[in-house]
Amino acid sequence: MIRRFLVFAVLAACASASIVAAERATFVLTDGERKSGAVVFHGSENENLINGFLNLGNDAGGPEFTVPIDQVAVIDFAGGRPSNAEYQALPDDQAHLLVLRNGATQRGRFVNLIGGTTLVWENDGGQRQNYGIRDVSRVYLNGNVAKTAYFRGQAGPQATVGTTGSAAPGSIRVDAGQPWIDSGVDVRKGDRLVFNTTGEVVVAPGASGNPDGVPGMRSNNYPVPGNQAGTLIAKIGAGAPFPIGTISRPVAMPATGRLMLGVNDDYFGDNSGGFSVTIVRSTDR
């Protein structure tokens, strides 16, 4: 939340790396291990993938995480649980799969990450396309391995919450360091959902709060200006954000689409912690 301008240089044998203003990602490795950090970039072309190796910044300030691309099953930018449709779309061959935050999927080939903010993709027709990382949920580099490495411990994809009344098993992790988390839940306008939330977030040094946010800390720049910093918020697709907090009564969904969860803040570089959210559909009309 406290805006900082960071200027630094990391000396290396042949290149310099930058994580200033870079997006964050999690590499899900083929053995199930996960590495998270800033999407760093190197050299005059500002590339992340160099000589077959993908790279992430180290939050602890140590050396970067450098991983051979053939040992990465998934590059996850959004977190949350994938939908049933996403799981079913996973290729059984060597094709890669791009999943956008609006739910669209596209087969093709991952090319690179540029400047910490842009994903370069080649579609099945051989055409290269640039996507803002903020518009991308995940890239699957190995669909077959992802079904075991990525979904391990998640009991498969999350069930849909909708008018059928089925509820998502388990809980959803809302990381305070990311603007929005794909909940994996599709809703219809008018659905009434009950959110049970625990946890604590830090939105600035010395400023922490529960799902209702940090008392007295507000800004017109927040996604929901009238609510406190760190409040649990939601939106449907690209719709307007609305507050959730610790509200115990059912919340009527304002639109049809994918439910996204986040924390009410306009800068995430100094945030930590997160919320654990479970969602059930209410039959109370």
DOSELO-261749 format. One record per residue (C-alpha): x, y, z; residue number from 1; chain. Coordinates in nm, 4 decimals. Last residue first. Example, Ala and Ser with C-alpha at 12.3 -4.5 7.8 and 13.67 -1.06 7.14 Angstrom:
REM DOSELO-261749
<r c1="1.3670" c2="-0.1060" c3="0.7140" pos="2" unit="A"/>
<r c1="1.2300" c2="-0.4500" c3="0.7800" pos="1" unit="A"/>
This chain:
REM DOSELO-261749
<r c1="-3.4282" c2="-1.6430" c3="-0.0350" pos="285" unit="A"/>
<r c1="-3.2439" c2="-1.8768" c3="0.2019" pos="284" unit="A"/>
<r c1="-3.1171" c2="-2.1736" c3="0.0011" pos="283" unit="A"/>
<r c1="-2.7639" c2="-2.0479" c3="0.0521" pos="282" unit="A"/>
<r c1="-2.4768" c2="-2.1583" c3="-0.1636" pos="281" unit="A"/>
<r c1="-2.1560" c2="-2.2343" c3="0.0202" pos="280" unit="A"/>
<r c1="-1.8171" c2="-2.0649" c3="0.0011" pos="279" unit="A"/>
<r c1="-1.5062" c2="-2.1239" c3="0.2087" pos="278" unit="A"/>
<r c1="-1.2417" c2="-1.8547" c3="0.2344" pos="277" unit="A"/>
<r c1="-0.8939" c2="-1.8677" c3="0.3867" pos="276" unit="A"/>
<r c1="-0.7494" c2="-1.5173" c3="0.3950" pos="275" unit="A"/>
<r c1="-0.3988" c2="-1.3910" c3="0.3348" pos="274" unit="A"/>
<r c1="-0.0647" c2="-1.2892" c3="0.4745" pos="273" unit="A"/>
<r c1="0.1666" c2="-1.0319" c3="0.3220" pos="272" unit="A"/>
<r c1="0.1503" c2="-0.6939" c3="0.1511" pos="271" unit="A"/>
<r c1="0.4444" c2="-0.4667" c3="0.0709" pos="270" unit="A"/>
<r c1="0.4309" c2="-0.4948" c3="-0.3088" pos="269" unit="A"/>
<r c1="0.0520" c2="-0.5087" c3="-0.3245" pos="268" unit="A"/>
<r c1="-0.0473" c2="-0.1501" c3="-0.4024" pos="267" unit="A"/>
<r c1="-0.4061" c2="-0.0358" c3="-0.4612" pos="266" unit="A"/>
<r c1="-0.5780" c2="-0.2236" c3="-0.1784" pos="265" unit="A"/>
<r c1="-0.9066" c2="-0.3920" c3="-0.0927" pos="264" unit="A"/>
<r c1="-0.8122" c2="-0.7605" c3="-0.0800" pos="263" unit="A"/>
<r c1="-0.9121" c2="-1.0081" c3="-0.3487" pos="262" unit="A"/>
<r c1="-1.1650" c2="-1.2621" c3="-0.4719" pos="261" unit="A"/>
<r c1="-1.2869" c2="-1.3378" c3="-0.8246" pos="260" unit="A"/>
<r c1="-1.6156" c2="-1.5120" c3="-0.9029" pos="259" unit="A"/>
<r c1="-1.6507" c2="-1.6203" c3="-1.2648" pos="258" unit="A"/>
<r c1="-1.9680" c2="-1.5217" c3="-1.4480" pos="257" unit="A"/>
<r c1="-2.3289" c2="-1.4112" c3="-1.4053" pos="256" unit="A"/>
<r c1="-2.3991" c2="-1.0807" c3="-1.2327" pos="255" unit="A"/>
<r c1="-2.4835" c2="-0.9072" c3="-0.9042" pos="254" unit="A"/>
<r c1="-2.4408" c2="-1.2159" c3="-0.6830" pos="253" unit="A"/>
<r c1="-2.6614" c2="-1.1928" c3="-0.3755" pos="252" unit="A"/>
<r c1="-2.4621" c2="-1.2201" c3="-0.0515" pos="251" unit="A"/>
<r c1="-2.5942" c2="-1.4543" c3="0.2176" pos="250" unit="A"/>
<r c1="-2.5663" c2="-1.3225" c3="0.5751" pos="249" unit="A"/>
<r c1="-2.2484" c2="-1.3598" c3="0.7777" pos="248" unit="A"/>
<r c1="-2.0507" c2="-1.0576" c3="0.6541" pos="247" unit="A"/>
<r c1="-1.6898" c2="-1.0921" c3="0.7620" pos="246" unit="A"/>
<r c1="-1.5575" c2="-0.8764" c3="0.4789" pos="245" unit="A"/>
<r c1="-1.7465" c2="-0.9204" c3="0.1492" pos="244" unit="A"/>
<r c1="-1.7188" c2="-0.5860" c3="-0.0300" pos="243" unit="A"/>
<r c1="-1.7989" c2="-0.5215" c3="-0.3988" pos="242" unit="A"/>
<r c1="-1.5786" c2="-0.4909" c3="-0.7061" pos="241" unit="A"/>
<r c1="-1.7332" c2="-0.3704" c3="-1.0360" pos="240" unit="A"/>
<r c1="-1.7404" c2="-0.6273" c3="-1.3142" pos="239" unit="A"/>
<r c1="-1.4460" c2="-0.7810" c3="-1.5030" pos="238" unit="A"/>
<r c1="-1.5494" c2="-1.1351" c3="-1.4117" pos="237" unit="A"/>
<r c1="-1.7757" c2="-1.1145" c3="-1.1084" pos="236" unit="A"/>
<r c1="-1.6078" c2="-0.9162" c3="-0.8316" pos="235" unit="A"/>
<r c1="-1.5088" c2="-0.9774" c3="-0.4721" pos="234" unit="A"/>
<r c1="-1.3683" c2="-0.8036" c3="-0.1655" pos="233" unit="A"/>
<r c1="-1.2019" c2="-0.9089" c3="0.1596" pos="232" unit="A"/>
<r c1="-1.1099" c2="-0.5861" c3="0.3380" pos="231" unit="A"/>
<r c1="-0.7361" c2="-0.5120" c3="0.3380" pos="230" unit="A"/>
<r c1="-0.7717" c2="-0.1339" c3="0.3372" pos="229" unit="A"/>
<r c1="-1.1049" c2="-0.0156" c3="0.4703" pos="228" unit="A"/>
<r c1="-1.4185" c2="0.0197" c3="0.2633" pos="227" unit="A"/>
<r c1="-1.5738" c2="0.3213" c3="0.0946" pos="226" unit="A"/>
<r c1="-1.3233" c2="0.3239" c3="-0.1915" pos="225" unit="A"/>
<r c1="-1.3948" c2="-0.0342" c3="-0.3119" pos="224" unit="A"/>
<r c1="-1.1141" c2="-0.0923" c3="-0.5660" pos="223" unit="A"/>
<r c1="-0.8947" c2="0.1377" c3="-0.3548" pos="222" unit="A"/>
<r c1="-0.7833" c2="0.4722" c3="-0.4983" pos="221" unit="A"/>
<r c1="-1.0346" c2="0.6724" c3="-0.2941" pos="220" unit="A"/>
<r c1="-0.8422" c2="0.5664" c3="0.0139" pos="219" unit="A"/>
<r c1="-0.9264" c2="0.4192" c3="0.3527" pos="218" unit="A"/>
<r c1="-0.7419" c2="0.3123" c3="0.6690" pos="217" unit="A"/>
<r c1="-0.9653" c2="0.3778" c3="0.9699" pos="216" unit="A"/>
<r c1="-0.9616" c2="0.0234" c3="1.1008" pos="215" unit="A"/>
<r c1="-0.7544" c2="-0.2175" c3="0.8852" pos="214" unit="A"/>
<r c1="-0.9811" c2="-0.4530" c3="0.6929" pos="213" unit="A"/>
<r c1="-1.3090" c2="-0.6350" c3="0.7568" pos="212" unit="A"/>
<r c1="-1.1399" c2="-0.9651" c3="0.6576" pos="211" unit="A"/>
<r c1="-0.8994" c2="-0.9217" c3="0.9532" pos="210" unit="A"/>
<r c1="-0.6395" c2="-0.6477" c3="0.9776" pos="209" unit="A"/>
<r c1="-0.2765" c2="-0.5528" c3="0.9713" pos="208" unit="A"/>
<r c1="-0.0922" c2="-0.2207" c3="0.9463" pos="207" unit="A"/>
<r c1="0.2521" c2="-0.2156" c3="1.1105" pos="206" unit="A"/>
<r c1="0.4357" c2="-0.2069" c3="0.7777" pos="205" unit="A"/>
<r c1="0.1674" c2="-0.1901" c3="0.5081" pos="204" unit="A"/>
<r c1="-0.1192" c2="-0.4121" c3="0.3916" pos="203" unit="A"/>
<r c1="-0.0703" c2="-0.6992" c3="0.6379" pos="202" unit="A"/>
<r c1="-0.3446" c2="-0.9614" c3="0.6089" pos="201" unit="A"/>
<r c1="-0.5177" c2="-1.1812" c3="0.8630" pos="200" unit="A"/>
<r c1="-0.7052" c2="-1.5088" c3="0.8455" pos="199" unit="A"/>
<r c1="-1.0552" c2="-1.6515" c3="0.8481" pos="198" unit="A"/>
<r c1="-1.3498" c2="-1.6263" c3="0.6091" pos="197" unit="A"/>
<r c1="-1.6864" c2="-1.7967" c3="0.5781" pos="196" unit="A"/>
<r c1="-1.8649" c2="-1.6593" c3="0.2706" pos="195" unit="A"/>
<r c1="-2.2329" c2="-1.7430" c3="0.2162" pos="194" unit="A"/>
<r c1="-2.3517" c2="-1.7233" c3="-0.1416" pos="193" unit="A"/>
<r c1="-2.6867" c2="-1.6179" c3="-0.2835" pos="192" unit="A"/>
<r c1="-2.7231" c2="-1.6701" c3="-0.6576" pos="191" unit="A"/>
<r c1="-2.9082" c2="-1.3739" c3="-0.8092" pos="190" unit="A"/>
<r c1="-2.6950" c2="-1.3507" c3="-1.1231" pos="189" unit="A"/>
<r c1="-2.5362" c2="-1.6852" c3="-1.1887" pos="188" unit="A"/>
<r c1="-2.2105" c2="-1.8035" c3="-1.0393" pos="187" unit="A"/>
<r c1="-1.8941" c2="-1.9825" c3="-1.1539" pos="186" unit="A"/>
<r c1="-1.6419" c2="-2.0702" c3="-0.8821" pos="185" unit="A"/>
<r c1="-1.2732" c2="-2.1363" c3="-0.9512" pos="184" unit="A"/>
<r c1="-1.1941" c2="-1.8658" c3="-0.6978" pos="183" unit="A"/>
<r c1="-0.9664" c2="-1.6800" c3="-0.9400" pos="182" unit="A"/>
<r c1="-0.7571" c2="-1.4619" c3="-0.7127" pos="181" unit="A"/>
<r c1="-0.7238" c2="-1.0870" c3="-0.7676" pos="180" unit="A"/>
<r c1="-0.4698" c2="-0.8147" c3="-0.6860" pos="179" unit="A"/>
<r c1="-0.1985" c2="-1.0466" c3="-0.5522" pos="178" unit="A"/>
<r c1="0.0155" c2="-1.0014" c3="-0.2397" pos="177" unit="A"/>
<r c1="-0.2769" c2="-1.0425" c3="0.0000" pos="176" unit="A"/>
<r c1="-0.3120" c2="-1.4056" c3="-0.1074" pos="175" unit="A"/>
<r c1="-0.6715" c2="-1.5305" c3="-0.1035" pos="174" unit="A"/>
<r c1="-0.6566" c2="-1.9063" c3="-0.0384" pos="173" unit="A"/>
<r c1="-0.9802" c2="-2.0855" c3="-0.1236" pos="172" unit="A"/>
<r c1="-1.1236" c2="-2.3492" c3="0.1054" pos="171" unit="A"/>
<r c1="-1.2316" c2="-2.7093" c3="0.0865" pos="170" unit="A"/>
<r c1="-1.5108" c2="-2.8416" c3="-0.1302" pos="169" unit="A"/>
<r c1="-1.7040" c2="-2.6042" c3="-0.3542" pos="168" unit="A"/>
<r c1="-2.0766" c2="-2.6222" c3="-0.3022" pos="167" unit="A"/>
<r c1="-2.3504" c2="-2.7732" c3="-0.5186" pos="166" unit="A"/>
<r c1="-2.6770" c2="-2.5765" c3="-0.5031" pos="165" unit="A"/>
<r c1="-2.7858" c2="-2.6426" c3="-0.8606" pos="164" unit="A"/>
<r c1="-2.8350" c2="-2.2693" c3="-0.9053" pos="163" unit="A"/>
<r c1="-2.4653" c2="-2.2148" c3="-0.8902" pos="162" unit="A"/>
<r c1="-2.1483" c2="-2.3159" c3="-0.7122" pos="161" unit="A"/>
<r c1="-1.9385" c2="-2.5215" c3="-0.9486" pos="160" unit="A"/>
<r c1="-1.7187" c2="-2.7951" c3="-0.8102" pos="159" unit="A"/>
<r c1="-1.3481" c2="-2.7300" c3="-0.7711" pos="158" unit="A"/>
<r c1="-1.1020" c2="-2.9170" c3="-0.9829" pos="157" unit="A"/>
<r c1="-0.9425" c2="-3.2357" c3="-0.8587" pos="156" unit="A"/>
<r c1="-0.9172" c2="-3.3400" c3="-0.4945" pos="155" unit="A"/>
<r c1="-0.6844" c2="-3.0451" c3="-0.4244" pos="154" unit="A"/>
<r c1="-0.4036" c2="-3.2428" c3="-0.2632" pos="153" unit="A"/>
<r c1="-0.2267" c2="-3.2929" c3="-0.5954" pos="152" unit="A"/>
<r c1="-0.4011" c2="-3.0825" c3="-0.8600" pos="151" unit="A"/>
<r c1="-0.0812" c2="-2.9245" c3="-0.9835" pos="150" unit="A"/>
<r c1="0.1494" c2="-3.2276" c3="-0.9830" pos="149" unit="A"/>
<r c1="-0.1089" c2="-3.4934" c3="-1.0772" pos="148" unit="A"/>
<r c1="-0.3134" c2="-3.3348" c3="-1.3545" pos="147" unit="A"/>
<r c1="-0.0230" c2="-3.1016" c3="-1.4247" pos="146" unit="A"/>
<r c1="0.1902" c2="-3.3967" c3="-1.5380" pos="145" unit="A"/>
<r c1="-0.0510" c2="-3.4754" c3="-1.8209" pos="144" unit="A"/>
<r c1="-0.0995" c2="-3.1124" c3="-1.9165" pos="143" unit="A"/>
<r c1="0.2685" c2="-3.0218" c3="-1.9391" pos="142" unit="A"/>
<r c1="0.3390" c2="-2.6535" c3="-2.0067" pos="141" unit="A"/>
<r c1="0.0111" c2="-2.5279" c3="-1.8615" pos="140" unit="A"/>
<r c1="-0.0031" c2="-2.1502" c3="-1.8552" pos="139" unit="A"/>
<r c1="-0.2187" c2="-1.9918" c3="-1.5870" pos="138" unit="A"/>
<r c1="-0.4493" c2="-1.7056" c3="-1.4968" pos="137" unit="A"/>
<r c1="-0.3559" c2="-1.4483" c3="-1.7606" pos="136" unit="A"/>
<r c1="-0.4954" c2="-1.0947" c3="-1.7919" pos="135" unit="A"/>
<r c1="-0.2519" c2="-0.9456" c3="-1.5371" pos="134" unit="A"/>
<r c1="0.0281" c2="-1.1087" c3="-1.7361" pos="133" unit="A"/>
<r c1="-0.0584" c2="-0.8754" c3="-2.0216" pos="132" unit="A"/>
<r c1="-0.0870" c2="-1.0850" c3="-2.3347" pos="131" unit="A"/>
<r c1="0.1260" c2="-1.0681" c3="-2.6503" pos="130" unit="A"/>
<r c1="0.0417" c2="-1.2819" c3="-2.9520" pos="129" unit="A"/>
<r c1="0.2561" c2="-1.4784" c3="-3.1953" pos="128" unit="A"/>
<r c1="0.0911" c2="-1.6497" c3="-3.4900" pos="127" unit="A"/>
<r c1="0.1846" c2="-2.0122" c3="-3.5655" pos="126" unit="A"/>
<r c1="-0.1730" c2="-2.1218" c3="-3.6356" pos="125" unit="A"/>
<r c1="-0.1840" c2="-2.3226" c3="-3.3141" pos="124" unit="A"/>
<r c1="-0.1200" c2="-2.0033" c3="-3.1191" pos="123" unit="A"/>
<r c1="0.2197" c2="-1.8673" c3="-3.0193" pos="122" unit="A"/>
<r c1="0.2251" c2="-1.6843" c3="-2.6855" pos="121" unit="A"/>
<r c1="0.4377" c2="-1.4035" c3="-2.5420" pos="120" unit="A"/>
<r c1="0.3478" c2="-1.3103" c3="-2.1843" pos="119" unit="A"/>
<r c1="0.3985" c2="-0.9488" c3="-2.0773" pos="118" unit="A"/>
<r c1="0.4550" c2="-0.7807" c3="-1.7385" pos="117" unit="A"/>
<r c1="0.7946" c2="-0.8827" c3="-1.5995" pos="116" unit="A"/>
<r c1="0.9702" c2="-0.7209" c3="-1.8949" pos="115" unit="A"/>
<r c1="0.8998" c2="-1.0132" c3="-2.1260" pos="114" unit="A"/>
<r c1="0.7796" c2="-1.3629" c3="-2.0400" pos="113" unit="A"/>
<r c1="0.8522" c2="-1.6194" c3="-2.3113" pos="112" unit="A"/>
<r c1="0.7272" c2="-1.8475" c3="-2.5903" pos="111" unit="A"/>
<r c1="0.4449" c2="-2.0654" c3="-2.4536" pos="110" unit="A"/>
<r c1="0.3028" c2="-2.2813" c3="-2.7310" pos="109" unit="A"/>
<r c1="-0.0506" c2="-2.3357" c3="-2.8583" pos="108" unit="A"/>
<r c1="-0.3897" c2="-2.4254" c3="-2.7179" pos="107" unit="A"/>
<r c1="-0.6178" c2="-2.1437" c3="-2.6039" pos="106" unit="A"/>
<r c1="-0.8503" c2="-2.1088" c3="-2.3048" pos="105" unit="A"/>
<r c1="-1.1007" c2="-1.8357" c3="-2.2157" pos="104" unit="A"/>
<r c1="-1.2052" c2="-1.8079" c3="-1.8491" pos="103" unit="A"/>
<r c1="-1.1953" c2="-1.4275" c3="-1.8218" pos="102" unit="A"/>
<r c1="-0.8678" c2="-1.4632" c3="-1.6319" pos="101" unit="A"/>
<r c1="-0.7048" c2="-1.6165" c3="-1.9380" pos="100" unit="A"/>
<r c1="-0.5903" c2="-1.9785" c3="-1.9589" pos="99" unit="A"/>
<r c1="-0.3104" c2="-2.0685" c3="-2.2032" pos="98" unit="A"/>
<r c1="-0.2576" c2="-2.4394" c3="-2.2734" pos="97" unit="A"/>
<r c1="0.0617" c2="-2.5982" c3="-2.4058" pos="96" unit="A"/>
<r c1="0.0592" c2="-2.8760" c3="-2.6636" pos="95" unit="A"/>
<r c1="0.2626" c2="-3.1927" c3="-2.6015" pos="94" unit="A"/>
<r c1="-0.0399" c2="-3.4257" c3="-2.6027" pos="93" unit="A"/>
<r c1="-0.3114" c2="-3.4935" c3="-2.3458" pos="92" unit="A"/>
<r c1="-0.4060" c2="-3.1270" c3="-2.3409" pos="91" unit="A"/>
<r c1="-0.5839" c2="-2.9798" c3="-2.0349" pos="90" unit="A"/>
<r c1="-0.9302" c2="-2.8572" c3="-2.1416" pos="89" unit="A"/>
<r c1="-1.1121" c2="-3.0766" c3="-1.8866" pos="88" unit="A"/>
<r c1="-0.9276" c2="-2.9097" c3="-1.5999" pos="87" unit="A"/>
<r c1="-1.0121" c2="-2.5662" c3="-1.7327" pos="86" unit="A"/>
<r c1="-1.3791" c2="-2.6571" c3="-1.7716" pos="85" unit="A"/>
<r c1="-1.3905" c2="-2.7929" c3="-1.4155" pos="84" unit="A"/>
<r c1="-1.2572" c2="-2.4624" c3="-1.2904" pos="83" unit="A"/>
<r c1="-0.9058" c2="-2.4042" c3="-1.1623" pos="82" unit="A"/>
<r c1="-0.8652" c2="-2.3370" c3="-0.7900" pos="81" unit="A"/>
<r c1="-0.7114" c2="-2.0152" c3="-0.6653" pos="80" unit="A"/>
<r c1="-0.3792" c2="-1.8699" c3="-0.7750" pos="79" unit="A"/>
<r c1="-0.3722" c2="-1.5991" c3="-1.0424" pos="78" unit="A"/>
<r c1="-0.0270" c2="-1.6139" c3="-1.2036" pos="77" unit="A"/>
<r c1="0.0393" c2="-1.9888" c3="-1.2182" pos="76" unit="A"/>
<r c1="0.3106" c2="-2.1207" c3="-1.4501" pos="75" unit="A"/>
<r c1="0.2366" c2="-2.4928" c3="-1.4688" pos="74" unit="A"/>
<r c1="0.4298" c2="-2.8162" c3="-1.5295" pos="73" unit="A"/>
<r c1="0.7820" c2="-2.6774" c3="-1.4884" pos="72" unit="A"/>
<r c1="1.0683" c2="-2.9299" c3="-1.5094" pos="71" unit="A"/>
<r c1="1.0916" c2="-2.8991" c3="-1.8885" pos="70" unit="A"/>
<r c1="1.1448" c2="-2.5248" c3="-1.8432" pos="69" unit="A"/>
<r c1="1.4682" c2="-2.5807" c3="-1.6525" pos="68" unit="A"/>
<r c1="1.4428" c2="-2.3893" c3="-1.3214" pos="67" unit="A"/>
<r c1="1.6288" c2="-2.0846" c3="-1.1894" pos="66" unit="A"/>
<r c1="1.5151" c2="-1.9438" c3="-0.8540" pos="65" unit="A"/>
<r c1="1.6976" c2="-1.6167" c3="-0.8073" pos="64" unit="A"/>
<r c1="1.9769" c2="-1.5856" c3="-0.5544" pos="63" unit="A"/>
<r c1="1.8920" c2="-1.4480" c3="-0.2100" pos="62" unit="A"/>
<r c1="1.6747" c2="-1.1505" c3="-0.1154" pos="61" unit="A"/>
<r c1="1.4195" c2="-1.3476" c3="0.0834" pos="60" unit="A"/>
<r c1="1.1543" c2="-1.2776" c3="-0.1791" pos="59" unit="A"/>
<r c1="1.3694" c2="-1.4586" c3="-0.4389" pos="58" unit="A"/>
<r c1="1.2918" c2="-1.3482" c3="-0.7928" pos="57" unit="A"/>
<r c1="1.1824" c2="-1.6083" c3="-1.0434" pos="56" unit="A"/>
<r c1="1.3535" c2="-1.7527" c3="-1.3495" pos="55" unit="A"/>
<r c1="1.2770" c2="-1.9934" c3="-1.6342" pos="54" unit="A"/>
<r c1="1.5655" c2="-2.1836" c3="-1.7996" pos="53" unit="A"/>
<r c1="1.5837" c2="-2.3141" c3="-2.1573" pos="52" unit="A"/>
<r c1="1.8673" c2="-2.0868" c3="-2.2679" pos="51" unit="A"/>
<r c1="1.6876" c2="-1.7813" c3="-2.1291" pos="50" unit="A"/>
<r c1="1.3202" c2="-1.7655" c3="-2.0359" pos="49" unit="A"/>
<r c1="1.2644" c2="-1.4392" c3="-1.8466" pos="48" unit="A"/>
<r c1="1.3493" c2="-1.1952" c3="-2.1243" pos="47" unit="A"/>
<r c1="1.4089" c2="-0.8189" c3="-2.1043" pos="46" unit="A"/>
<r c1="1.5456" c2="-0.8155" c3="-2.4618" pos="45" unit="A"/>
<r c1="1.8604" c2="-0.6214" c3="-2.3619" pos="44" unit="A"/>
<r c1="1.9401" c2="-0.8635" c3="-2.0837" pos="43" unit="A"/>
<r c1="1.7348" c2="-1.0189" c3="-1.8087" pos="42" unit="A"/>
<r c1="1.3846" c2="-1.0355" c3="-1.6668" pos="41" unit="A"/>
<r c1="1.2339" c2="-1.1245" c3="-1.3309" pos="40" unit="A"/>
<r c1="0.8788" c2="-1.2492" c3="-1.2737" pos="39" unit="A"/>
<r c1="0.8531" c2="-1.1892" c3="-0.8998" pos="38" unit="A"/>
<r c1="0.8343" c2="-1.4875" c3="-0.6661" pos="37" unit="A"/>
<r c1="0.6861" c2="-1.8285" c3="-0.5995" pos="36" unit="A"/>
<r c1="0.8343" c2="-2.1788" c3="-0.6237" pos="35" unit="A"/>
<r c1="0.6136" c2="-2.4851" c3="-0.5891" pos="34" unit="A"/>
<r c1="0.7098" c2="-2.8532" c3="-0.5581" pos="33" unit="A"/>
<r c1="0.4720" c2="-3.1052" c3="-0.7193" pos="32" unit="A"/>
<r c1="0.7420" c2="-3.3197" c3="-0.8838" pos="31" unit="A"/>
<r c1="0.6723" c2="-3.1649" c3="-1.2255" pos="30" unit="A"/>
<r c1="0.7226" c2="-2.8188" c3="-1.0815" pos="29" unit="A"/>
<r c1="0.4465" c2="-2.5675" c3="-1.0153" pos="28" unit="A"/>
<r c1="0.6109" c2="-2.2305" c3="-1.0830" pos="27" unit="A"/>
<r c1="0.4249" c2="-1.9543" c3="-0.9001" pos="26" unit="A"/>
<r c1="0.4070" c2="-1.6080" c3="-1.0479" pos="25" unit="A"/>
<r c1="0.4353" c2="-1.2411" c3="-0.9590" pos="24" unit="A"/>
<r c1="0.4184" c2="-0.9352" c3="-1.1819" pos="23" unit="A"/>
<r c1="0.7166" c2="-0.7071" c3="-1.2270" pos="22" unit="A"/>
<r c1="0.7086" c2="-0.3401" c3="-1.1250" pos="21" unit="A"/>
<r c1="1.0823" c2="-0.3553" c3="-1.0413" pos="20" unit="A"/>
<r c1="1.1959" c2="-0.7195" c3="-1.0567" pos="19" unit="A"/>
<r c1="1.5085" c2="-0.6523" c3="-1.2608" pos="18" unit="A"/>
<r c1="1.7945" c2="-0.8739" c3="-1.3644" pos="17" unit="A"/>
<r c1="2.1376" c2="-0.7836" c3="-1.5007" pos="16" unit="A"/>
<r c1="2.3300" c2="-0.9957" c3="-1.7425" pos="15" unit="A"/>
<r c1="2.6536" c2="-1.1766" c3="-1.8188" pos="14" unit="A"/>
<r c1="2.8423" c2="-1.2607" c3="-1.5015" pos="13" unit="A"/>
<r c1="2.5915" c2="-1.1054" c3="-1.2678" pos="12" unit="A"/>
<r c1="2.5527" c2="-0.7724" c3="-1.0921" pos="11" unit="A"/>
<r c1="2.2123" c2="-0.7030" c3="-0.9443" pos="10" unit="A"/>
<r c1="2.1232" c2="-0.3388" c3="-0.9766" pos="9" unit="A"/>
<r c1="1.8804" c2="-0.1357" c3="-0.7698" pos="8" unit="A"/>
<r c1="1.6154" c2="0.1284" c3="-0.7961" pos="7" unit="A"/>
<r c1="1.2965" c2="0.0784" c3="-0.6021" pos="6" unit="A"/>
<r c1="1.0204" c2="0.3371" c3="-0.6111" pos="5" unit="A"/>
<r c1="0.7910" c2="0.2757" c3="-0.3206" pos="4" unit="A"/>
<r c1="0.4214" c2="0.3155" c3="-0.2800" pos="3" unit="A"/>
<r c1="0.2894" c2="0.2373" c3="0.0652" pos="2" unit="A"/>
<r c1="0.0000" c2="0.0000" c3="0.0000" pos="1" unit="A"/>
